[in-house]
Amino acid sequence: MMIRSSRNTHVISSTRSIAALLLLCAVFLPGCASKQPASNKIQVIASIEPLAWFVERIGGDRVAVSVMVPSGGNPHTYEPTPRQMADVSNAALFVKAGSGVEFELDWMQRLVDLNKKMAVCNASEGVTLLPMSAETHEHEESAEEHHDHGNFDPHFWLAPANARLIAANVERSLEAVDPAGKEYYAANAAALDKELQALDGEIRKQLSGVKSRRFLVFHPAWGYFAHEYGLEQIAAEEEGKTLTPRQMEAVIGQARSAGIRVVFLAPQFSSAQAEAIAADIGGQTVTVDPLARDYAKNLRKAAAAFAKSLQ
């Protein structure tokens, strides 16, 4: 990923500040950074909320799960707190998306260096990553301003077929760090797999009779969902960047020509431009969260919102 030099300087500065805080903690509060958790549970950290849900469902009462990018946090800009860095030093397992999520590109190596004994689960292992949608609006930006995900959409978890792969990867990783719980993890994973298959069937039925197949999102997070169910995502922006007036006009024109009256937005990003687009097309904005923790509940909610807009 290419990042502005000022952002690199800021990240390096932040990392040094965190390291200094942890050092002070260790000096003035003995055992603060290295103290083991009181719980006997396996300490697991997930990079984003949806991955924590999979760990909780499969790990059950054998694991304690925390999240690096909290609810409402933006994975494109989030930086861990000193407390989170200290938690990493005690973790047995880190579950990462591994698909180009910007937080991981900036911080993963630093987290691994902090705890070299920590196992890492790549949740996207086995997933076929999709290229960023051709419908994503082109941005007028220089090469140094471009955030490179390798031209792949990182939001792979938003399709139930990929969710089944996530569950299998999490199960395998938990069994590796906690062999005594192998049968327990396997039973939980099998139950979850059935639930995810049922969820997929439910969504397919819900979307089977919609009249239109195109929907407009402000941030391009729902490409895998669209691909899975034969829909077409039109995305206004990329990586949370502000649209220029010319780009706004192009998006509005595209929405009008497609008869679109709903602009879907994510709570992690500013809603101002999405609301402006909605007002111009005589429509409305609807929030769908790509990072909600309760995966199944959230996908049902999003599917219902998409289905309603496509009628």
N, C-alpha and C positions, 0 to 999 in steps of 0.2 A: 504494500500500500504506500502510495506517495502522499506525504503530508507536508504542509507548509513548514518551512524551517523554523518559524516562530513557535509552531505547535510542538516540534521536536524539542526545542529549547525549554518550553513550558513543561513537557512530560519529564525531561531529564531533571529539571529543577524540582518538580513535584516528587519524583522518586527519591532525590537526595533529601528532601525535606522529610519524607516519610521515614527514610532510613535513620535520619537524625533523631526523629521523635521516638522511634523504637529503641535507639541506643540510650536516650535519656531515660526512657521507661525502664530499661534493664538496669541502669545505674542507680536511679533514685527509688525505684520500686522493684526490689529484687524479686525475680521470678515472674515479673509481669508478662514478658514476651514469651517465655518458655514454659510457663505453668501449664500443665496438662488439664484438660477439661475434667470437671468432677464426674460427668457422665461416663459410663462404660461403653456407651454406644459408639459405633464407627462414625468418625467425624468426616462429613462429606461437604464439599463446597461446589455449588453449581454456578456457572457464569451468569445465567439468566433465569428468570422465574419459571418459565415452562419446563426447563430441564430439571429443576428442583422437584416439580410435581412427579416426574417419572421416578426419581430417586425415592421419594416418599412412598409412592405406590408399590415399588418393588422392595425397597429396604425395610418398610414397615417400622416396627418398634426396635429394630436392630441398628438403626442409623439416626443421626442427628444432622439435619441439613440446614445450611445457610446459603445465601445468595450474594454474589458480588454486586451485580447491577440490580438495585432494589426496585420495587414497584414504583412506576413513574419515572425511573431513571432512563437516560438515553444512552444506549450502548455505543453510539458514535462518539460521545464526548465524556463518558463517565470515567472517573479516576477513583481508585479504592482509597478508603480511609485508613489511618494507622491501625485502628482496631481490626479492620478486615485483614490487613497485612499480618498482624499478629495471629489471627485465626488461621491463616494459611500455614503458619509454622507448626500448627497442631493437626492439620488435616491428613487423613489417610488417603483420600481420593478427591480429585478435582474433575468435575464433569464439564467439559467445554463443548461449545457448538462445533468448532473446527471447520466452519464453512465460510470464514471471512468476516465474522462479526468484528467490528472495529475495536471494541474493548480488548478482545483477545489478541488482536494483531499488535496492539500497543503494549500490553501488559503480561501476556502469558509467559514469556521467557523469564521475566523478572520474578513471577510467582514461583515458577519451577526452581529457579536459582535459590529462592528463599527457603524452600523445603525440598531437597533433592530426594528424600525418601517418599514423597507424595506420589502416588500413582495418578495417571491422567487417563481419563476416558474420553475418547473422541466420539461424541454422540452421532456425528454424521457419517461414521464409517459404514460403507456399503450403500450410501445414498448417492443417487445420480443427481448431481447439482445442475441446475438449469441456468442458462445464460440470462443476464438481465434482459427484461422484456424489450423488444424492439419498439413497443408502444411508449416506453418511458421517454418523456420529453427531453430532447437534446438540450444541453446546457452550454452557455457561452462562458467557458472557463479555460484558463491556461492549464498546461500539463501539470504545473506544480500545485494547482488547486484541486486536482482530481484525486478523490479517494478511491484507490484501486482494490476491489475485492477479487481480482483475477477475472473480472467480467462475469462473475457468477452471482446469482441471487443467494444471499446468506440465510434467508428465512425458511429453510427447508422443513422445519418442524410443523408448519401449518398445513400439512397434508397427512391424513391418517395412515396412509401406506408408509410414509417415512417415520411416523410415530412408532410404528411396530418395529422398525429397525432401531430407533432410539432405545426402546425398551429392551431389545435384545443386547444392545451394546452396554447398557447400564447393568443388566443382569450379569453379564460376563465379567464386568469390571468389579462388581460387588463380590462375586464369588472368588475372584482372584485375591482381593484384600482381606476377605473374611470367609475362608473355606468352610468353617464350621456352620455357616448359614446357607450353604449351597442349596439344600432341599427347600428351605424356607423361601429363598429368593426365586427359585424355579417355580414354585407353586404360585407365588404372587405374580410373576411374569406371565405365566400361562393364563391366569384369570384376567390380567390386564389386556393380553392379546385378544381374548374373546370380546372384551368390552370395546376395544378399538375397531375390531371388525364390525361389530354391531353399529358403532358410531358412523363408520364409513357408509354402511348400508342405509342408515337413517338419513344422512345428508344427501346421498344420491337420489333417494326417493323424493326428498324435499325440493331438490333442484331440477328434477326430471321434466317438470311441466312448465318451466318459466318461459316467457315469450321472448325475452331478449337474452343475449349471452354476454353482453359487454357491460362492465361497471367501471366507475371512475374512483380511484383512490388518490389521495394527495401524496402519501408516501408509498413507494412500491414494495409493500410487504406481502401481498397476497398472491404472488405469481404461482407458487406451488399449489395453493388451493384452487386457483383458476385452472391450472393445467390438469389437475386431478379430476375436475368435474366438468371439463369441456366449456369453460368460461373464458372470457378475455379481459384481462386487467389493463386498463388505461391508467397510467401513472402520471401525475402532474410534475412531480419533482424527484430529485434523487439525492440521497444522503442528507436530507433536511436543509438543503440550500434554498435561499430566498429566490423566487422567480422574478425575472425581469418583466417589465410591462409587455414586451413582445411575446414572451413565453406565456404570460397570463392570457393574452389575446388568443394565442394558438390553442391553449387548453380549452378555453371557453368555446371557441369555434368547433373544436373536436367534440365536445360534450353536446353542443346544440345539434350537430349533424347526426349524432348517434341517438338523439332523443333522451339523453341522460338528464335526470333531475335530482340525483343524489350524489354528494361528494363524501366519500368515506375518509375519515381522518383517524390518526392514531394519537392517543393522549400524550405521547412522549414528545410531540412536536407542536409548534405554535399553530393555532387554528385560524389566524387572521386571514391569510390568503385563501385558505379553503372556504372560509365563510364568504369572502368576496366573490369567489368563483360561483358558489351556490346562489348568491344574491343575483348575480348577472344572468344566470340561466333560469331564474325563477324557481329554484329548487331549495334544498336544505342540506345540512351536514348531518352525518350519522357517525358516531364514534365506534370503531371496532379496534380492539386492542390486540396486537400481535404478540404481546409479551405478558398476558395475564397468566397467573400461576395455575389456576384450575383449568387444565388443558381441555378436557372433555366439555365442561360447562361453557367455556369460552368459545369453542368451535361451534357448538350448537347455537349459541347466541349470534355469532357472526353469520352462520349459514342462514339463520332466520332473517337477519337484516338484509343479506344479499338477495335472498329469495323474494322478499317483499319489494325491494327496489327494482327487480327484474320482471315483475308481473306486468 
